[in-house]
Amino acid sequence: MNLDLTPEELAFRDDVRAFLDEALTPQLREAGRRSTSVFTDRDFSMPWQKILHAQGWAAPSWPVEFGGTGWNDMQRYIFQAECARAGAPGLAPMGLRMVAPAIMGYGSEEQKAYYLPRILSGQDYWCQGYSEPGSGSDLASLQLKATSDGDDYVLDGSKIWTTHAQFANRMFCLVRTRFEGKPQAGITFLLLDMATRGITVKPIITLAGDHEVNQVFFDAVRVPKTGRLGAENDGWTVAKYLLEFERGGGSAAGLKVSLARLRRVAAAEGTLDDPAYRRRLAEAEIAIEAIEMTEHRVMSALSSGKNPGPASSMLKTQGTEAMQRLDELAIEAVRPWSQVEQRQARAPASNIEPVGPDHALQAMPRYLNNRAASIYGGSNEIQRNIMAALVLGLR
Ligand SMILES: Cc1cc2nc3c(=O)[nH]c(=O)nc-3n(C[C@H](O)[C@H](O)[C@H](O)COP(=O)(O)OP(=O)(O)OC[C@H]3O[C@@H](n4cnc5c(N)ncnc54)[C@H](O)[C@@H]3O)c2cc1C
């Protein structure tokens, strides 16, 4: 695969660079650089999305009819790589990358016309209501009950690990509409308004000290049936389709930036003098190169609005494991400072004086936060099961 850029692609890259130079404020760059999670703080991701939207670049992988850019695979890749290189904040994936393709694939014309422009402009902020206490890997066992009552469903139960539910005004949610028969055949996919009476959001503070996830409680919550995506009891089909988009998506561009940063940190700390450390860094680099090639192969499926299929499981597994490998190497490089900096990151508003170099500040919070990457979106063990069944035929 030849990844050398043609003169036209180089010109496109320069246009993107010029735009990013102009549009990324120092605050946005700093937020991107300091972020210790794949989920950038909403106060930075949404202003950045609005700037991109004004430029027509908020959703490069969407079909043009819904507001995509019409870029080819290489242009989208260049854009992604340049955003990572410039330190742009990440965009929240739940709307643009997850529920939007599901609405395009399964929504009515009214649903597409209503929701997609609001997702693109950043008017709506979405969260994902899949997991429940007791239903994670075995998602089809979910129990949140939806009782049909006239034009509404009435929801009782709870969702857990709901990322950014504290910010979201919308949730896409899996509910149980039938209790008998095969569990997968009794699930319905709903789009709901988080301001509806009876919804309570309670924070869960992670090991890294972040408030990213929540438990969401539903007490007789009325959701209009017009919010249903797909047919009643056919939500499993929509849910699986959406998960392929959640698991797919690019990561090599961001990993390459992290690798370059790690090299600089390791050089500054003297860790790079150790040949064993350099060997592990080289192994990480090889893994990232392989991910980049795989991404190029599946990108064309994503670009045409098609689902990426089981390749998304491969990318999710490889991408998250490479990320964790870089985190471990970063901790090794800044070892004397990592514990101190973790204490500071947990209490940013306190009066603890910063100790150690600036480059050590994010190492431990990032390491802790990214432990979750091989769990959310379906754990990597589950991804390996999917690859065994769908790619290798080992059911
Ligand atoms: C930071 C974070 C954010 C999240 N955000 C969201 C969100 O926004 N919305 C949402 O709906 N969910 C979210 N999740 C939930 C996530 O999808 C689940 O945690 C995940 O699917 C695993 O489910 P579980 O936690 O119930 O673990 P379990 O299913 O109990 O699994 C426990 C362990 O057993 C292993 N295991 C289970 N079954 C098998 C099997 N068949 N074969 C091999 N190994 C197996 C798993 O790999 C795991 O290591 C989030 C999770 C985290 C950590």
The ligand as an SDF file (V2000), in Angstrom:
LIG
                    3D

 53 58  0  0  0  0  0  0  0  0999 V2000
  -15.1070    4.0200   31.0650 C   0  0  0  0  0  0  0  0  0  0  0  0
  -16.2830    3.2360   30.5740 C   0  0  0  0  0  0  0  0  0  0  0  0
  -17.2370    3.8940   29.8180 C   0  0  0  0  0  0  0  0  0  0  0  0
  -18.3550    3.1900   29.3820 C   0  0  0  0  0  0  0  0  0  0  0  0
  -19.3380    3.8750   28.7000 N   0  0  0  0  0  0  0  0  0  0  0  0
  -20.4850    3.2500   28.3850 C   0  0  0  0  0  0  0  0  0  0  0  0
  -21.5740    3.9690   27.7940 C   0  0  0  0  0  0  0  0  0  0  0  0
  -21.4810    5.1770   27.5220 O   0  0  0  0  0  0  0  0  0  0  0  0
  -22.7210    3.3060   27.5430 N   0  0  0  0  0  0  0  0  0  0  0  0
  -22.8650    1.9850   27.8150 C   0  0  0  0  0  0  0  0  0  0  0  0
  -23.9400    1.4460   27.5420 O   0  0  0  0  0  0  0  0  0  0  0  0
  -21.8750    1.2570   28.3910 N   0  0  0  0  0  0  0  0  0  0  0  0
  -20.6910    1.8670   28.6750 C   0  0  0  0  0  0  0  0  0  0  0  0
  -19.6780    1.1570   29.2640 N   0  0  0  0  0  0  0  0  0  0  0  0
  -19.9080   -0.2350   29.6460 C   0  0  0  0  0  0  0  0  0  0  0  0
  -19.1180   -1.2470   28.8260 C   0  0  0  0  0  0  0  0  0  0  0  0
  -19.6690   -1.4180   27.5620 O   0  0  0  0  0  0  0  0  0  0  0  0
  -19.0910   -2.5460   29.6570 C   0  0  0  0  0  0  0  0  0  0  0  0
  -18.3150   -2.2910   30.8100 O   0  0  0  0  0  0  0  0  0  0  0  0
  -18.5020   -3.7100   28.8780 C   0  0  0  0  0  0  0  0  0  0  0  0
  -19.3570   -4.1020   27.8500 O   0  0  0  0  0  0  0  0  0  0  0  0
  -18.2070   -4.9290   29.8090 C   0  0  0  0  0  0  0  0  0  0  0  0
  -19.3240   -5.2530   30.5470 O   0  0  0  0  0  0  0  0  0  0  0  0
  -19.2420   -5.4270   32.1430 P   0  0  0  0  0  0  0  0  0  0  0  0
  -18.5730   -4.1970   32.6950 O   0  0  0  0  0  0  0  0  0  0  0  0
  -20.6160   -5.7140   32.6260 O   0  0  0  0  0  0  0  0  0  0  0  0
  -18.2730   -6.6330   32.3920 O   0  0  0  0  0  0  0  0  0  0  0  0
  -18.6440   -8.2010   32.3140 P   0  0  0  0  0  0  0  0  0  0  0  0
  -19.5310   -8.4350   31.1330 O   0  0  0  0  0  0  0  0  0  0  0  0
  -19.1420   -8.6290   33.6540 O   0  0  0  0  0  0  0  0  0  0  0  0
  -17.2460   -8.8400   32.0140 O   0  0  0  0  0  0  0  0  0  0  0  0
  -16.2750   -9.0420   33.0460 C   0  0  0  0  0  0  0  0  0  0  0  0
  -15.0360   -9.6800   32.4230 C   0  0  0  0  0  0  0  0  0  0  0  0
  -15.3710  -10.9740   31.8860 O   0  0  0  0  0  0  0  0  0  0  0  0
  -14.9990  -11.0650   30.5120 C   0  0  0  0  0  0  0  0  0  0  0  0
  -16.0020  -11.8240   29.7700 N   0  0  0  0  0  0  0  0  0  0  0  0
  -17.3570  -11.7150   29.8830 C   0  0  0  0  0  0  0  0  0  0  0  0
  -17.9590  -12.5460   29.0250 N   0  0  0  0  0  0  0  0  0  0  0  0
  -16.9860  -13.1920   28.3360 C   0  0  0  0  0  0  0  0  0  0  0  0
  -16.9860  -14.1820   27.2930 C   0  0  0  0  0  0  0  0  0  0  0  0
  -18.1260  -14.6510   26.7740 N   0  0  0  0  0  0  0  0  0  0  0  0
  -15.7960  -14.6130   26.8180 N   0  0  0  0  0  0  0  0  0  0  0  0
  -14.6010  -14.1250   27.3190 C   0  0  0  0  0  0  0  0  0  0  0  0
  -14.5630  -13.1960   28.3250 N   0  0  0  0  0  0  0  0  0  0  0  0
  -15.7290  -12.7380   28.8140 C   0  0  0  0  0  0  0  0  0  0  0  0
  -14.9700   -9.6300   30.0250 C   0  0  0  0  0  0  0  0  0  0  0  0
  -14.0900   -9.4760   28.9250 O   0  0  0  0  0  0  0  0  0  0  0  0
  -14.4650   -8.8890   31.2470 C   0  0  0  0  0  0  0  0  0  0  0  0
  -13.0550   -8.9420   31.2920 O   0  0  0  0  0  0  0  0  0  0  0  0
  -18.5220    1.8220   29.6880 C   0  0  0  0  0  0  0  0  0  0  0  0
  -17.5280    1.1620   30.4290 C   0  0  0  0  0  0  0  0  0  0  0  0
  -16.4200    1.8440   30.8810 C   0  0  0  0  0  0  0  0  0  0  0  0
  -15.3990    1.1110   31.6840 C   0  0  0  0  0  0  0  0  0  0  0  0
  1  2  1  0
  2  3  1  0
  2 52  2  0
  3  4  2  0
  4  5  1  0
  4 50  1  0
  5  6  2  0
  6  7  1  0
  6 13  1  0
  7  8  2  0
  7  9  1  0
  9 10  1  0
 10 11  2  0
 10 12  1  0
 12 13  2  0
 13 14  1  0
 14 15  1  0
 14 50  1  0
 15 16  1  0
 16 17  1  0
 16 18  1  0
 18 19  1  0
 18 20  1  0
 20 21  1  0
 20 22  1  0
 22 23  1  0
 23 24  1  0
 24 25  2  0
 24 26  1  0
 24 27  1  0
 27 28  1  0
 28 29  2  0
 28 30  1  0
 28 31  1  0
 31 32  1  0
 32 33  1  0
 33 34  1  0
 33 48  1  0
 34 35  1  0
 35 36  1  0
 35 46  1  0
 36 37  1  0
 36 45  1  0
 37 38  2  0
 38 39  1  0
 39 40  1  0
 39 45  2  0
 40 41  1  0
 40 42  2  0
 42 43  1  0
 43 44  2  0
 44 45  1  0
 46 47  1  0
 46 48  1  0
 48 49  1  0
 50 51  2  0
 51 52  1  0
 52 53  1  0
M  END
$$$$
